[in-house]
Structures are given as C-alpha cells and as structure tokens.
Amino acid sequence: MTPAAGAIVLATNYMTPSLCASAPGGYAYSYADKAGSSSCSSESAFCGEGTTTVQTSTNSSTAWGAGIGVNLDQMMGSMVPGACAANGAGITYAVSGTLPPQGMRLIIDSAGMDYCAPLSAVSGMVPWASFNTACWEPSTGTALTSAPSMATHVEFQVNATSAAGTFDFCVTSLEFM
C-alpha cells in the first residue's frame, strides 16, 4: 500500500496528537466482518485497503464490511485504550480519492455504544446529531444528541452491499470541530 499524498502520518501505527485535547494519541488499526470482508492498514499513514463481501438478506447482521480506525486515548506502548471527551459541533474529515461505490460510514463511540453517519462526500463536517446507532436505517436507531463524553475510537467503515467491492483510501484530515 502506498499512502496518498497528505495522509495523516503515523509513527509505527501511532497517531499523535489525539483528536481529544486531553489525550496523548492512539493506535490505528484495521478491522473487518467475519463473513468475507478484509482490511489492512499502513504503519506509516492513516490508510487502509481491502475488500467487502456480498451482503444478502440472510447474512446482513454478519456481513457489514471493513475499514480502519484509531483509538483516541491510548498511551504509546499500552495495549489498553482509554476514553476522552469529544468537543465541538461534530467531526470534520477528508479522505483521498473517491468514496468507494459500496458506500462509507464514519463511526464514533460514546460510552461503549457505536454511532455512525453515512458519508456522501470525500470531505465535510458531520454534526453530532447526524450520528445514529443504526445509520443504515435511522428510524430504528438512537441519534447522538451531543459530543460524546467517553469516546474511545473513530472509524471509517466501507459497507458490504449486494456486490463485492474493493477499497483503497487514506484519511488526510480528521478533527473535532
């Protein structure tokens, strides 16, 4: 994987400073469902590439996709991430290239509950109220009402859909605003 120009630089998979003012930084990682999607990340930049599997009506709870993320409050060398308070009105982000055709979500947690928001552009600002526990069907989920006070991670997830797909992107900007 060759990181895109402007990708957020990592030092041996560690991003510093953190998005949270009170936190030291955190380790970046890749993740994937166990239904056939895959993801890998770069140790030197906040970038990921991989594949997403086919999602059907019978596997929709297990075939959700793959992506990359970063812990927000984790000391370098520690295996245990902490939590920190997010601030501002939401998250601004930018990713390289184009959004994968299968779609992408931005995810943040609040006290152990993940909230997601679909991304419609390669850069923008996602207000806290746009995050939902079921962003793929917002009427069934719970919306985030304010900045998370106990956030542990931020993730960029590429969705599994009715067709298998690939992805290759870098995060070039990420901050609470």
N, CA and C of each residue as an Amber inpcrd file, in Angstrom:
protein
   531
   0.8420000  -1.1630000   0.0000000   0.0000000   0.0000000   0.0000000
   0.8940000   1.2340000   0.0000000   0.6390000   2.1310000  -0.9290000
   1.3650000   3.3910000  -0.9990000   0.4550000   4.4960000  -0.4820000
   0.8190000   5.1210000   0.6410000  -0.0340000   6.1790000   1.1930000
  -0.1960000   7.3430000   0.2120000  -1.4060000   7.8960000   0.1730000
  -1.6990000   9.0520000  -0.6790000  -1.0230000  10.2900000  -0.1080000
  -0.7070000  11.2290000  -0.9840000  -0.1300000  12.4970000  -0.5480000
  -1.0770000  13.1580000   0.4460000  -0.5390000  13.6660000   1.5190000
  -1.3370000  14.3610000   2.5140000  -1.9680000  13.4770000   3.5610000
  -1.7220000  12.1660000   3.5070000  -2.2990000  11.2590000   4.5020000
  -1.7850000  11.6170000   5.8930000  -2.6280000  11.4260000   6.9040000
  -2.2010000  11.6530000   8.2800000  -1.0710000  10.6860000   8.5900000
   0.0300000  11.2270000   9.0580000   1.2440000  10.4470000   9.3190000
   1.1120000   9.7010000  10.6480000   1.5430000   8.4430000  10.6440000
   1.5890000   7.6180000  11.8440000   3.0380000   7.2750000  12.1500000
   3.3650000   7.1190000  13.4200000   4.6880000   6.6610000  13.8360000
   4.5140000   5.2340000  14.3460000   4.8910000   4.2510000  13.5390000
   4.7120000   2.8430000  13.8560000   3.2790000   2.5760000  14.3230000
   2.3220000   2.9780000  13.4960000   0.8940000   2.7610000  13.7170000
   0.2860000   3.6550000  14.7930000   1.0130000   4.6460000  15.2780000
   0.5260000   5.5090000  16.3630000   0.2680000   6.9100000  15.8360000
  -0.9340000   7.4360000  16.1160000  -1.2870000   8.7890000  15.6890000
  -1.2090000   9.7350000  16.8750000  -0.4360000  10.7680000  16.6980000
  -0.3220000  11.7960000  17.7170000  -0.3260000  13.1470000  17.0390000
  -0.9490000  14.1650000  17.5580000  -1.7310000  14.1070000  18.7880000
  -3.0970000  13.5070000  18.5380000  -3.8000000  13.2840000  19.6300000
  -5.1590000  12.7520000  19.5470000  -6.1260000  13.8260000  19.0840000
  -7.2930000  13.4180000  18.6650000  -8.3710000  14.3680000  18.3870000
  -8.8300000  15.0400000  19.6760000  -8.6860000  14.3510000  20.7890000
  -9.0890000  14.8770000  22.0890000  -7.9350000  15.6510000  22.7030000
  -8.2110000  16.8620000  23.1370000  -7.1690000  17.7330000  23.6820000
  -6.4760000  17.1340000  24.9020000  -7.1990000  16.3720000  25.7030000
  -6.6390000  15.8350000  26.9430000  -5.9510000  14.4860000  26.7690000
  -5.9050000  13.9450000  25.5530000  -5.3850000  12.5930000  25.3410000
  -4.0650000  12.6280000  24.5670000  -3.2060000  11.6220000  24.7880000
  -1.8880000  11.6100000  24.1490000  -1.9050000  11.2510000  22.6590000
  -2.8110000  10.4220000  22.2400000  -2.8430000   9.8960000  20.8700000
  -3.4610000   8.5110000  20.9200000  -3.2120000   7.7160000  19.8820000
  -3.7500000   6.3680000  19.8930000  -3.2960000   5.5660000  18.6960000
  -3.4090000   4.2730000  18.8120000  -3.0020000   3.3650000  17.7370000
  -4.0910000   3.2460000  16.6810000  -3.6690000   3.1990000  15.4310000
  -4.5640000   2.9610000  14.3000000  -4.6600000   1.4530000  14.0810000
  -5.7390000   1.0170000  13.4520000  -5.9650000  -0.4070000  13.2330000
  -6.8720000  -0.6030000  12.0320000  -6.9160000  -1.8310000  11.5460000
  -7.8770000  -2.2120000  10.5070000  -8.7980000  -3.2660000  11.1030000
  -9.9870000  -3.3860000  10.5250000 -10.9520000  -4.3550000  11.0340000
 -11.8670000  -4.8030000   9.9010000 -12.5210000  -5.9480000  10.0740000
 -13.4180000  -6.4840000   9.0480000 -14.4130000  -7.4480000   9.6800000
 -15.5610000  -7.5990000   8.9980000 -16.5140000  -8.6050000   9.4480000
 -15.8870000  -9.9910000   9.2660000 -16.5250000 -10.9950000   9.7630000
 -16.0030000 -12.3620000   9.6400000 -16.7820000 -13.1380000   8.5840000
 -17.3830000 -12.3920000   7.6400000 -18.2000000 -13.0110000   6.6010000
 -17.5270000 -12.9570000   5.2330000 -16.2680000 -12.5260000   5.1710000
 -15.5540000 -12.5000000   3.9000000 -14.9270000 -11.1840000   3.5300000
 -15.1820000 -10.1140000   4.2810000 -14.5250000  -8.8350000   4.0190000
 -13.1160000  -8.8740000   4.5980000 -12.2420000  -7.9970000   4.0970000
 -10.8670000  -7.9430000   4.6040000 -10.3810000  -6.5050000   4.6100000
  -9.4050000  -6.2250000   5.4580000  -8.8390000  -4.8790000   5.5350000
  -7.4200000  -4.9600000   6.0630000  -6.5600000  -4.1060000   5.5330000
  -5.2190000  -3.9580000   6.0840000  -4.8950000  -2.4730000   6.1010000
  -3.9670000  -2.1050000   6.9660000  -3.6290000  -0.6940000   7.1250000
  -2.1270000  -0.4960000   7.0410000  -1.7440000   0.7440000   6.8540000
  -0.3380000   1.1250000   6.7690000   0.1750000   1.4670000   8.1620000
   1.4330000   1.1680000   8.4500000   2.0360000   1.5540000   9.7220000
   2.5140000   2.9940000   9.7140000   2.6430000   3.5870000   8.5230000
   3.2160000   4.9280000   8.4340000   2.2090000   6.0210000   8.1130000
   0.9770000   5.6520000   7.7460000  -0.0510000   6.6370000   7.4160000
  -1.4210000   6.0630000   7.7300000  -2.3930000   6.9300000   8.0020000
  -3.7490000   6.5030000   8.3360000  -4.4650000   6.1420000   7.0360000
  -4.1390000   4.9530000   6.5230000  -4.6330000   4.4670000   5.2290000
  -5.0770000   3.0140000   5.3670000  -6.0090000   2.6270000   4.5140000
  -6.4610000   1.2450000   4.5140000  -6.8690000   0.8040000   3.1290000
  -6.7730000  -0.4970000   2.9170000  -7.2450000  -1.0870000   1.6780000
  -7.8110000  -2.4560000   1.9970000  -8.7170000  -2.9150000   1.1340000
  -9.2950000  -4.2200000   1.3820000 -10.4520000  -4.5140000   0.4630000
 -11.2750000  -5.4580000   0.9190000 -12.4330000  -5.9000000   0.1440000
 -13.6470000  -5.9760000   1.0500000 -14.8170000  -5.8630000   0.4350000
 -16.0600000  -6.0990000   1.1600000 -16.7890000  -7.2450000   0.4740000
 -17.4340000  -8.0510000   1.2710000 -18.1510000  -9.2170000   0.7900000
 -19.5510000  -8.8320000   0.3020000 -20.2540000  -9.7750000  -0.2360000
 -21.6470000  -9.5650000  -0.6510000 -22.5460000  -9.6810000   0.5760000
 -23.4160000  -8.6960000   0.7500000 -24.3880000  -8.7380000   1.8340000
 -25.7400000  -9.1810000   1.2610000 -26.3430000 -10.1540000   1.9150000
 -27.6550000 -10.6650000   1.4870000 -28.6460000 -10.5290000   2.6390000
 -29.8820000 -10.8390000   2.4000000 -30.8870000 -10.7610000   3.4710000
 -30.6120000 -11.7740000   4.5740000 -29.9070000 -12.8490000   4.2640000
 -29.6350000 -13.8660000   5.2860000 -28.3480000 -13.6160000   6.0670000
 -27.4480000 -12.7610000   5.5710000 -26.2020000 -12.5150000   6.3020000
 -26.0170000 -11.0450000   6.6840000 -27.0620000 -10.2350000   6.6170000
 -26.9220000  -8.7900000   6.8420000 -26.4210000  -8.4340000   8.2380000
 -26.6180000  -9.2760000   9.2260000 -26.1170000  -8.9590000  10.5620000
 -24.6460000  -9.3380000  10.7440000 -24.1150000 -10.1740000   9.8600000
 -22.7100000 -10.5720000   9.9820000 -21.8300000 -10.0320000   8.8600000
 -22.4010000  -9.6590000   7.7300000 -21.6410000  -9.1270000   6.5910000
 -21.8890000  -7.6260000   6.4950000 -21.0920000  -6.8510000   7.2260000
 -21.2930000  -5.4050000   7.2650000 -20.1660000  -4.6170000   6.6240000
 -18.9940000  -5.2190000   6.3720000 -17.9190000  -4.5140000   5.6850000
 -16.5980000  -4.5500000   6.4250000 -15.7840000  -3.5280000   6.1580000
 -14.4340000  -3.4580000   6.7140000 -13.9770000  -2.0070000   6.7440000
 -12.8820000  -1.7410000   7.4500000 -12.3940000  -0.3630000   7.4890000
 -11.1530000  -0.1940000   8.3290000 -10.9100000   1.0780000   8.6800000
  -9.7830000   1.4400000   9.5300000 -10.2840000   2.3550000  10.6380000
  -9.5710000   2.3560000  11.7440000  -9.9450000   3.2030000  12.8700000
  -8.7330000   3.6340000  13.6560000  -8.9730000   4.4800000  14.6300000
  -7.8980000   4.9350000  15.5150000  -8.4670000   5.0980000  16.9230000
  -7.7070000   4.6250000  17.9170000  -8.0710000   4.8430000  19.3120000
  -7.7600000   6.2980000  19.6590000  -8.5500000   6.8910000  20.5340000
  -8.4180000   8.3140000  20.8320000  -7.5910000   8.6210000  22.0740000
  -7.5060000   7.7090000  23.0100000  -6.7990000   7.9650000  24.2640000
  -6.0470000   6.7080000  24.6680000  -4.8420000   6.5690000  24.1230000
  -4.0490000   5.3720000  24.3710000  -2.5790000   5.7720000  24.4370000
  -1.9500000   5.4750000  25.5280000  -0.5260000   5.7710000  25.6750000
   0.2840000   4.9080000  24.7180000   1.3330000   5.4660000  24.1440000
   2.2010000   4.6890000  23.2640000   2.7890000   3.5350000  24.0610000
   2.7220000   2.3520000  23.4980000   3.2290000   1.1560000  24.1510000
   2.1850000   0.4270000  24.9870000   1.0340000   1.0460000  25.2120000
  -0.0240000   0.4260000  26.0000000  -0.9790000  -0.3500000  25.0950000
  -1.5050000  -1.4400000  25.5940000  -2.4930000  -2.2310000  24.8650000
  -3.9090000  -1.8120000  25.2500000  -4.0350000  -0.9160000  26.2240000
  -5.3460000  -0.5620000  26.7600000  -5.7230000   0.8670000  26.3630000
  -6.7510000   1.0100000  25.5170000  -7.2120000   2.3630000  25.1980000
  -8.0830000   2.9230000  26.3110000  -8.0200000   4.2300000  26.4840000
  -8.8840000   4.9130000  27.4390000 -10.0010000   5.6190000  26.6920000
 -10.6450000   6.5500000  27.3690000 -11.7230000   7.3290000  26.7680000
 -11.4630000   8.8080000  27.0250000 -11.9810000   9.6340000  26.1380000
 -11.8360000  11.0710000  26.2960000 -13.1120000  11.7620000  25.8450000
 -13.2330000  13.0200000  26.2060000 -14.4050000  13.8000000  25.8170000
 -14.1530000  14.4520000  24.4650000 -15.0670000  14.2110000  23.5320000
 -15.0270000  14.9150000  22.2500000 -15.5660000  16.3290000  22.5040000
 -15.3160000  17.2280000  21.5620000 -15.8230000  18.5850000  21.7340000
 -16.3220000  19.1320000  20.4090000 -16.7860000  20.3490000  20.4230000
 -17.2460000  20.9960000  19.2050000 -18.6180000  20.5240000  18.7670000
 -18.9310000  20.8370000  17.5020000 -20.2490000  20.5460000  16.9450000
 -20.2890000  19.2470000  16.1570000 -19.1180000  18.6340000  15.8960000
 -19.0740000  17.3960000  15.1310000 -17.6680000  17.0590000  14.7030000
 -17.5380000  16.2300000  13.6580000 -16.2470000  15.7800000  13.1470000
 -16.0740000  16.2760000  11.7180000 -14.9220000  16.9070000  11.4550000
 -14.5640000  17.2140000  10.0700000 -13.5930000  16.1330000   9.6170000
 -13.6750000  15.7820000   8.3390000 -12.8590000  14.7000000   7.8080000
 -12.5430000  14.9740000   6.3440000 -11.5320000  14.2970000   5.8470000
 -11.2480000  14.2450000   4.4080000 -10.5340000  12.9320000   4.1370000
 -10.9100000  12.2740000   3.0370000 -10.2500000  11.0480000   2.5970000
  -9.7540000  11.2530000   1.1650000  -8.7300000  10.5180000   0.7970000
  -8.1480000  10.6370000  -0.5400000  -9.0110000   9.9460000  -1.5880000
  -8.8840000  10.3940000  -2.8070000  -9.5520000   9.7280000  -3.9270000
 -11.0430000   9.9580000  -3.9490000 -11.7700000   8.9000000  -4.2560000
 -13.2280000   8.9510000  -4.2950000 -13.7820000   7.9690000  -3.2700000
 -15.0240000   8.1870000  -2.8750000 -15.6470000   7.2420000  -1.9420000
 -15.8620000   5.9120000  -2.6530000 -15.6850000   4.8030000  -1.9580000
 -15.9470000   3.5000000  -2.5700000 -17.4020000   3.4160000  -3.0300000
 -17.6710000   2.7610000  -4.1560000 -19.0470000   2.6800000  -4.6510000
 -20.0010000   1.9870000  -3.6800000 -19.4940000   1.1440000  -2.8090000
 -20.3610000   0.4560000  -1.8590000 -20.7350000   1.3410000  -0.6630000
 -20.1720000   2.5380000  -0.5740000 -20.5210000   3.4750000   0.4920000
 -19.5820000   3.4010000   1.6750000 -19.5650000   4.4840000   2.4570000
 -18.6690000   4.5780000   3.6040000 -19.4000000   5.2600000   4.7540000
 -19.0480000   4.8500000   5.9640000 -19.6040000   5.4340000   7.1860000
 -18.4710000   5.9580000   8.0590000 -18.7710000   6.9990000   8.8110000
 -17.8940000   7.4990000   9.8590000 -18.5130000   7.0430000  11.1740000
 -17.7090000   6.4710000  12.0550000 -18.2090000   5.9010000  13.3090000
 -17.4460000   6.5020000  14.4830000 -18.1660000   6.8470000  15.5370000
 -17.5660000   7.2350000  16.8160000 -18.3720000   6.5380000  17.9020000
 -17.7350000   6.2370000  19.0100000 -18.4800000   5.6220000  20.0980000
 -18.6940000   6.6330000  21.2150000 -19.6920000   6.3570000  22.0110000
 -19.9830000   7.1550000  23.1930000 -20.3060000   6.1770000  24.3130000
 -19.4040000   6.0860000  25.2820000 -19.5700000   5.1890000  26.4290000
 -19.8480000   3.7490000  25.9960000 -19.1480000   3.2810000  24.9620000
 -19.2510000   1.8990000  24.5300000 -20.2850000   1.6190000  23.4560000
 -21.0710000   2.5910000  23.0560000 -22.0920000   2.4190000  22.0170000
 -21.5980000   3.1090000  20.7420000 -21.5520000   2.3570000  19.6330000
 -21.1250000   2.9400000  18.3600000 -22.2610000   3.7110000  17.7010000
 -21.9110000   4.8780000  17.1620000 -22.8240000   5.7220000  16.3930000
 -22.1810000   5.9380000  15.0320000 -22.9710000   5.8510000  13.9550000
 -22.4130000   6.0070000  12.6170000 -23.1860000   7.0490000  11.8260000
 -22.5070000   7.5660000  10.8010000 -23.1280000   8.5140000   9.8770000
 -22.6350000   8.1750000   8.4790000 -23.5490000   8.0460000   7.4980000
 -23.1240000   7.7820000   6.1230000 -22.3760000   8.9970000   5.5680000
 -21.3310000   8.7360000   4.8010000 -20.5810000   9.8190000   4.1610000
 -21.0290000   9.9390000   2.7070000 -21.2710000  11.1670000   2.2670000
 -21.7130000  11.3920000   0.8960000 -20.6820000  12.1490000   0.0710000
 -19.5740000  12.5320000   0.7050000 -18.5170000  13.2730000   0.0040000
 -17.1690000  12.8830000   0.5950000 -16.0860000  13.1490000  -0.1440000
 -14.7470000  12.7970000   0.3320000 -14.2770000  13.7110000   1.4560000
 -14.9690000  14.8110000   1.6850000 -14.6310000  15.6770000   2.8130000
 -15.8850000  16.3930000   3.2830000 -15.8620000  16.8060000   4.5290000
 -17.0050000  17.5330000   5.0610000 -16.9920000  17.5600000   6.5670000
 -18.1120000  18.0220000   7.1030000 -18.3120000  18.0880000   8.5470000
 -19.5870000  17.3240000   8.8750000 -19.4910000  16.3950000   9.8170000
 -20.6470000  15.6090000  10.2390000 -21.0350000  16.0770000  11.6440000
 -22.1960000  16.7400000  11.7770000 -22.6450000  17.1820000  13.1040000
 -22.9800000  15.9880000  13.9940000 -22.8470000  16.1710000  15.2960000
 -23.1190000  15.0730000  16.2360000 -24.5230000  14.5160000  16.0320000
 -25.5130000  15.3600000  15.7610000 -26.8930000  14.9020000  15.5980000
 -27.0840000  14.0100000  14.3770000 -26.1260000  13.9690000  13.4530000
 -26.2180000  13.1080000  12.2670000 -25.7900000  11.6710000  12.5560000
 -25.1610000  11.4410000  13.7010000 -24.7270000  10.0920000  14.0770000
 -25.8940000   9.3430000  14.7140000 -26.0080000   8.0390000  14.3960000
 -27.1280000   7.2320000  14.8430000 -26.6280000   5.8020000  15.0830000
 -27.2390000   5.0970000  16.0080000 -26.8290000   3.7120000  16.2810000
 -27.1830000   2.7770000  15.1340000 -28.0520000   3.1950000  14.2320000
 -28.4350000   2.3960000  13.0540000 -28.4960000   3.3350000  11.8450000
 -27.3500000   3.8800000  11.4370000 -27.3410000   4.8970000  10.3730000
 -27.8230000   4.3500000   9.0340000 -27.8230000   3.0480000   8.8440000
 -28.3230000   2.4410000   7.6170000 -29.8600000   2.4500000   7.5970000
 -30.4900000   2.6200000   8.7640000 -31.9450000   2.7270000   8.8900000
 -32.2370000   3.5980000  10.1220000 -31.9980000   4.9310000   9.9920000
 -32.0330000   5.8320000  11.1440000 -33.3190000   5.8170000  11.9620000
 -34.4380000   5.4880000  11.3500000 -35.6940000   5.4980000  12.1060000
 -35.7310000   4.4130000  13.1810000 -34.8460000   3.4180000  13.0890000
 -34.8270000   2.3510000  14.0820000 -33.7500000   2.5520000  15.1410000
 -32.8310000   3.5120000  14.9300000 -31.7240000   3.7130000  15.8510000
 -31.9340000   4.8900000  16.7840000 -30.9060000   5.1510000  17.5690000
 -30.8920000   6.2660000  18.5040000 -29.8660000   7.2760000  18.0330000
 -30.2750000   8.5320000  17.9380000 -29.3680000   9.5890000  17.4910000
 -28.4590000  10.0360000  18.6320000 -27.2790000  10.4700000  18.2740000
 -26.3490000  11.0710000  19.2240000 -26.8150000  12.5100000  19.4330000
 -26.9830000  12.9370000  20.6660000 -27.5530000  14.2560000  20.9270000
 -26.5170000  15.3300000  21.2240000 -25.2890000  14.9270000  21.5260000
 -24.2360000  15.9000000  21.8150000 -22.8790000  15.2190000  21.6360000
 -21.8280000  15.9710000  21.8220000 -20.4780000  15.4160000  21.7100000
 -20.2970000  14.2910000  22.7320000 -19.7470000  13.1510000  22.3110000
 -19.5330000  12.0440000  23.2540000 -18.5780000  12.4420000  24.3850000
 -18.9420000  12.1300000  25.6080000 -18.0880000  12.4620000  26.7520000
 -17.1080000  11.3400000  27.0730000 -17.3400000  10.1450000  26.5180000
 -16.4870000   8.9800000  26.7810000 -16.2000000   8.2590000  25.4660000
 -15.5300000   8.9170000  24.5250000 -15.2280000   8.3280000  23.2140000
 -13.8960000   7.5900000  23.2700000 -13.8530000   6.4030000  22.6680000
 -12.6070000   5.6340000  22.6450000 -12.0100000   5.5060000  21.2490000
 -12.8290000   5.6540000  20.1770000 -12.3110000   5.4490000  18.8200000
 -13.1300000   6.1930000  17.7670000 -12.5010000   6.3960000  16.6160000
 -13.1610000   6.8890000  15.4100000 -12.8010000   5.9150000  14.2980000
 -13.7920000   5.5310000  13.4740000 -13.5580000   4.5540000  12.4050000
 -14.1620000   5.0270000  11.0840000 -13.5410000   4.5830000   9.9950000
 -14.0540000   4.7630000   8.6390000 -14.3780000   3.3710000   8.1200000
 -15.6640000   3.0880000   7.9450000 -16.1120000   1.7540000   7.5400000
 -16.6430000   1.7760000   6.1150000 -16.1730000   0.8430000   5.2940000
 -16.6920000   0.6550000   3.9450000 -17.7540000  -0.4390000   4.0340000
 -18.9350000  -0.1610000   3.4910000 -20.0930000  -1.0330000   3.6530000
 -20.0380000  -2.2690000   2.7680000 -20.5450000  -3.3790000   3.2840000
 -20.8420000  -4.5450000   2.4540000 -22.2040000  -4.2740000   1.8180000
 -22.3260000  -4.5840000   0.5410000 -23.5820000  -4.3450000  -0.1770000
 -23.9190000  -5.5750000  -1.0180000 -24.8270000  -5.4210000  -1.9650000
 -25.2610000  -6.5360000  -2.8060000 -24.1990000  -6.9720000  -3.8160000
 -23.1120000  -6.2280000  -3.9120000 -21.9970000  -6.6120000  -4.7910000
 -20.6920000  -6.5000000  -4.0040000 -19.8080000  -7.4520000  -4.1870000
 -18.4890000  -7.3840000  -3.5460000 -17.7430000  -6.1770000  -4.0960000
 -16.8530000  -5.6210000  -3.2990000 -16.1140000  -4.4490000  -3.7510000
 -14.7420000  -4.3550000  -3.1220000 -13.9580000  -3.4130000  -3.6000000
 -12.6360000  -3.1460000  -3.0540000 -12.5940000  -1.6960000  -2.5670000
 -11.5960000  -1.3900000  -1.7700000 -11.3750000  -0.0080000  -1.3530000
  -9.8950000   0.2220000  -1.1010000  -9.4910000   1.4680000  -1.2260000
  -8.1120000   1.9010000  -1.0140000  -8.1790000   3.4070000  -0.7800000
  -8.0010000   3.8360000   0.4560000  -8.0990000   5.2600000   0.7610000
  -7.1880000   5.6120000   1.9310000  -6.9100000   6.9030000   2.0560000
  -6.1840000   7.4390000   3.1930000  -7.0070000   8.5480000   3.8140000
  -6.9200000   8.6990000   5.1110000  -7.5500000   9.8100000   5.8010000
  -6.5250000  10.9480000   5.7930000  -6.9220000  12.0890000   5.2280000
  -5.9970000  13.2220000   5.1120000  -6.3070000  14.3090000   6.1220000
  -7.4820000  14.2590000   6.7370000  -7.8510000  15.2480000   7.7480000
  -8.8920000  14.6410000   8.6640000  -8.7670000  14.8890000   9.9560000
  -9.7200000  14.3750000  10.9330000  -9.6040000  15.1920000  12.2100000
 -10.6990000  15.8710000  12.6060000 -10.6810000  16.6150000  13.8470000
 -12.0840000  16.9250000  14.3290000 -12.1740000  17.1840000  15.6320000
 -13.4460000  17.6270000  16.2130000 -13.5580000  19.1180000  15.9600000
 -14.7290000  19.5570000  15.5150000 -14.9500000  20.9890000  15.2370000
 -16.2230000  21.4510000  15.8900000
